[in-house]
Amino acid sequence: MLPRPSPALSTETASDLRALYRAAEARAARLRVLVEASRTLAASAPGELDTAAQIIAAEAAHLAGYARGTIASIDDLPMAGEDSLVIPLEAPGSGQDRVGMLVLEQRIGTPTADDREALGILGQLVGGALAAHAREARLATLLAELLGAQEAERTRVAHELHDGVAQTAAAMARRLDLATDGDPADLIMAAQQARGLVRELRQVISGMRPPVLDDLGLAAALRQLIDDAGAAQDVTFDVKLGARPPTLVETAMFRIVQEGLNNAWAHAGAGAHVTIRVGETDGHYRVEVGDNGAGFDLRSRLASTTGRGLGLSYMRERINRLGGTLDISSAPGEGCRIIAEIPAR
């Protein structure tokens, strides 16, 4: 007996099957884009990462129904329109570590909720890769600054020892040789030179790390810093602290003021006044250094070393490692203001 032919599929059933097939294809396409993006990013060398991100942006645009996809920096973000979509690129779990934007333009379709979810995951993949690359580049820059600053410090100490301490020691040795004939004047001169040698050695030591910071604390060390520079008349100075901060925090606070003063003396110009305030507020140590001088272009300043000290960018990294923040505001003709806050712990 021959089998009965199967009844024809109903219109509704065929439509449902087509919808399921299209949905399965769409899921497969989204998964394929995510997998390929992950592989591309993992295989890209640091110098190839930007190009890889742009390729992924183009694939994301095709997936979501847009004609064009690009990676834009936060500063160069194009104007948003009805036919565009902007997805933030940030490292997963960072919350605020935004490194750019995925910009989709010229909409030719309507992205679904699943498409938007896939774009969000894609944004995290690309953002995580770009953020990691940016951190590596920043650390490389900071390391170069640190090494340069260390070399500059060694050069400064070598010059001070050669031009000051060594010369004074040589003169004292010569004077002692002359004193072998018993002339009291030579002995008096040798004693004066010995005292001068001690002063010069203390100045060299203080330039590296002032002993007064360890012995008497931050307020005394900052006062000595200002007095040694002969700038007391141009500085308003206020320190209000309870118990001494931890050693790492106290050192960081001293270096912030030191760098702020170096910055002011280098850029503020003649007649500028510097204000220094150090205190505690809302569970944080707060350091503020400001001047009413000539100011400077902040971006170019942060991109270079300072010539003295470790630089503002290194200071920011140092404060971040202590869980704090460093805010710098300046512009030509508007002076400069540096504010650091470090958790009191």
C-alpha positions in Angstrom: 0.0 0.0 0.0 1.5 3.4 -1.1 2.0 6.0 1.7 -0.3 8.9 1.7 1.3 12.2 0.5 2.0 14.7 3.2 -0.5 17.6 3.4 0.8 20.9 2.0 2.3 23.3 4.6 0.0 26.0 5.7 0.9 29.6 4.8 1.3 30.4 8.5 3.7 27.5 9.1 5.8 28.3 6.1 6.0 31.9 7.2 7.1 30.8 10.7 9.8 28.6 9.3 11.1 31.4 7.1 11.2 33.7 10.1 13.0 31.1 12.2 15.5 30.6 9.4 16.2 34.3 9.0 16.6 34.6 12.8 19.0 31.7 12.9 21.0 33.3 10.0 21.1 36.6 11.9 22.3 35.0 15.1 25.0 33.2 13.1 26.0 36.4 11.5 26.3 38.2 14.8 28.3 35.4 16.3 30.6 35.2 13.3 31.3 39.0 13.5 32.1 38.7 17.2 34.3 35.7 16.8 36.2 37.2 13.9 36.6 40.5 15.7 38.1 38.7 18.7 40.5 36.7 16.5 41.5 39.8 14.6 42.2 41.8 17.7 44.2 39.0 19.3 46.3 38.5 16.2 47.1 42.2 15.7 50.4 43.7 16.6 50.3 47.0 18.5 51.1 48.9 15.3 48.2 47.2 13.5 45.6 47.6 16.1 44.0 50.9 14.8 43.7 49.4 11.3 42.1 46.2 12.7 39.6 48.3 14.7 38.6 50.2 11.6 38.0 46.9 9.7 35.9 45.6 12.6 33.9 48.9 12.6 33.1 48.3 8.9 31.9 44.8 9.6 29.8 46.1 12.5 28.1 48.6 10.2 27.1 45.9 7.7 25.8 43.7 10.5 23.5 46.4 12.0 22.3 47.8 8.7 24.5 50.8 8.2 26.5 51.8 5.1 29.6 53.0 7.0 31.4 52.3 10.2 34.4 54.0 11.7 36.3 54.3 15.0 36.5 57.9 16.2 38.3 59.5 19.0 36.2 61.3 21.7 37.6 64.7 20.5 36.8 64.0 16.8 33.3 62.6 17.3 31.1 63.6 14.3 27.7 65.2 14.8 25.0 62.6 15.7 22.1 62.3 13.2 18.9 60.3 12.8 20.7 57.9 10.5 23.7 57.3 12.7 24.5 55.3 15.8 27.3 55.9 18.3 28.6 53.1 20.6 31.1 54.0 23.4 34.4 52.0 23.4 35.5 51.3 26.9 37.4 48.5 28.7 35.0 46.0 30.3 34.4 46.8 33.9 36.2 50.2 33.7 33.0 52.3 33.7 34.9 55.5 32.6 38.0 54.3 30.8 36.5 55.4 27.4 39.0 55.3 24.6 36.9 56.2 21.6 33.6 55.7 19.8 32.2 53.2 17.3 30.3 55.4 14.8 27.8 53.8 12.4 26.5 56.1 9.7 24.0 56.1 6.8 21.4 53.8 8.1 19.9 51.5 5.4 18.1 49.1 7.8 16.8 49.0 11.4 19.0 47.3 13.9 17.2 44.9 16.3 17.6 44.6 20.0 19.9 41.6 19.4 22.0 43.7 16.9 22.4 46.4 19.5 23.4 43.9 22.1 26.0 42.4 19.7 27.3 46.0 19.0 27.7 46.5 22.8 29.8 43.4 23.1 31.8 44.4 20.1 32.4 47.8 21.6 33.8 46.1 24.8 36.1 43.9 22.7 37.5 46.8 20.7 37.5 49.1 23.7 39.4 46.6 25.8 42.0 46.1 23.2 42.5 49.8 22.6 42.5 50.6 26.3 45.2 48.0 26.9 47.3 49.4 24.1 46.8 52.9 25.4 47.9 51.8 28.9 51.0 50.1 27.5 51.9 53.2 25.5 51.3 55.4 28.5 53.5 53.2 30.7 56.2 53.2 28.1 56.1 57.0 27.9 56.2 57.3 31.7 59.1 54.8 31.9 61.0 56.9 29.3 60.2 60.1 31.3 61.3 58.4 34.6 64.6 57.2 33.1 65.2 60.6 31.5 64.5 62.3 34.8 66.8 59.9 36.7 69.6 60.6 34.2 69.0 64.4 34.5 69.1 64.0 38.3 72.3 62.1 38.2 73.8 64.8 35.9 72.6 67.6 38.2 74.2 65.8 41.3 77.4 65.1 39.4 77.7 68.8 38.4 77.0 69.9 41.9 79.6 67.5 43.3 82.2 68.4 40.7 81.7 72.2 40.6 80.9 72.7 44.3 81.8 69.9 46.8 84.9 68.6 45.0 86.3 72.1 44.5 85.7 73.0 48.1 87.3 69.7 49.3 90.3 70.3 47.0 90.8 73.8 48.4 90.5 72.6 51.9 93.0 69.9 51.3 95.4 72.4 49.9 94.9 74.7 52.9 95.6 71.9 55.3 98.8 71.2 53.5 99.8 74.8 54.0 98.8 74.6 57.6 101.6 72.1 58.3 103.9 75.0 59.0 101.7 76.0 62.0 100.3 79.2 60.6 97.0 79.8 62.5 95.5 81.7 59.6 95.7 78.5 57.4 93.9 76.5 60.1 91.2 79.1 60.4 90.7 79.1 56.6 90.6 75.3 56.5 87.9 75.2 59.2 85.8 77.7 57.3 86.2 75.7 54.1 85.2 72.5 56.1 82.0 74.2 57.3 81.3 75.4 53.7 81.8 71.8 52.5 79.2 70.5 55.0 76.7 73.1 53.8 77.2 72.2 50.1 76.8 68.5 50.9 73.6 69.2 52.8 72.3 71.1 49.8 73.0 68.2 47.5 71.3 65.8 49.8 68.3 68.1 50.2 67.9 68.3 46.5 67.6 64.5 46.3 65.3 64.1 49.3 65.3 66.6 52.1 66.0 64.9 55.5 63.6 67.4 57.1 60.7 65.6 55.4 61.5 62.5 57.4 62.6 64.3 60.5 60.0 67.1 60.9 57.3 66.4 58.4 55.7 67.9 55.3 55.1 71.5 56.5 58.8 72.0 57.5 60.0 70.4 54.3 57.8 72.6 52.1 58.9 75.7 54.1 62.6 74.8 53.5 61.8 74.1 49.8 60.4 77.6 49.4 63.1 79.3 51.5 65.9 77.5 49.6 64.5 78.8 46.3 64.5 82.4 47.7 60.8 82.7 46.8 59.2 83.2 50.2 58.0 86.6 49.3 56.1 85.3 46.2 54.4 82.4 47.9 51.3 82.1 50.1 51.7 78.9 52.1 49.2 77.1 54.3 49.4 73.6 55.7 46.7 72.2 58.0 47.2 68.5 58.8 46.4 66.4 61.8 48.4 63.2 62.2 51.2 62.8 59.7 50.2 61.1 56.5 51.7 57.7 55.6 55.2 57.9 54.2 54.2 57.2 50.5 51.4 59.7 50.7 53.5 62.4 52.4 56.3 61.9 49.8 53.8 62.2 46.9 52.3 65.4 48.4 55.8 66.9 48.7 56.6 66.0 45.1 53.4 67.5 43.9 54.2 70.9 45.6 57.8 70.6 44.3 56.6 70.0 40.8 54.0 72.7 41.0 56.6 75.2 42.2 59.0 74.2 39.4 56.2 74.6 36.9 55.3 78.1 38.3 58.8 79.3 38.3 59.3 78.0 34.8 56.1 79.3 33.2 54.4 81.9 35.5 56.7 84.8 34.6 58.1 87.6 36.7 55.8 89.0 39.4 53.5 86.0 39.5 52.3 84.8 42.9 52.0 81.2 43.9 49.5 79.8 46.4 50.0 76.5 48.2 47.3 74.9 50.3 47.7 71.4 52.0 45.0 69.9 54.2 42.4 67.2 54.8 38.8 67.2 53.6 36.1 64.5 53.4 38.5 61.6 54.1 41.1 62.8 51.6 44.4 64.6 51.7 44.2 67.6 49.4 47.1 69.5 47.8 46.5 72.7 45.7 49.2 74.7 44.0 48.1 77.7 41.9 49.6 80.7 40.3 48.4 83.8 38.5 51.1 83.8 35.9 51.4 83.3 32.1 50.0 79.8 32.0 50.8 77.3 29.2 49.2 74.9 26.7 48.2 71.9 28.9 48.3 69.2 26.2 51.8 70.0 25.0 53.0 70.3 28.6 51.7 66.8 29.5 53.3 65.4 26.4 56.8 66.4 27.5 59.1 66.2 30.5 59.6 69.1 32.7 63.3 69.5 32.7 63.2 69.4 36.5 61.4 66.8 38.5 59.5 63.9 37.0 56.9 65.8 35.1 53.2 66.3 35.6 52.2 63.2 33.7 54.3 61.0 36.0 52.8 62.8 39.0 49.3 61.9 37.8 50.3 58.3 37.4 51.9 58.3 40.9 48.7 59.8 42.5 46.5 57.3 40.6 48.5 54.4 42.1 47.7 55.8 45.5 44.0 55.7 44.6 43.8 59.5 44.2 43.2 62.0 41.4 45.3 64.8 40.0 43.5 67.7 38.2 45.5 70.2 36.2 44.0 73.3 34.6 45.9 75.9 32.6 45.8 78.0 29.5 48.0 80.7 28.0 47.4 83.9 30.0 45.3 82.2 32.7 47.8 80.9 35.1 47.9 77.3 36.3 46.1 75.3 39.1 47.1 71.8 40.2 44.8 69.9 42.7 45.6 66.5 44.0 43.4 64.4 46.3 44.6 61.2 47.9 42.5 58.9 50.2 43.4 59.2 53.8 44.0 55.6 54.8 
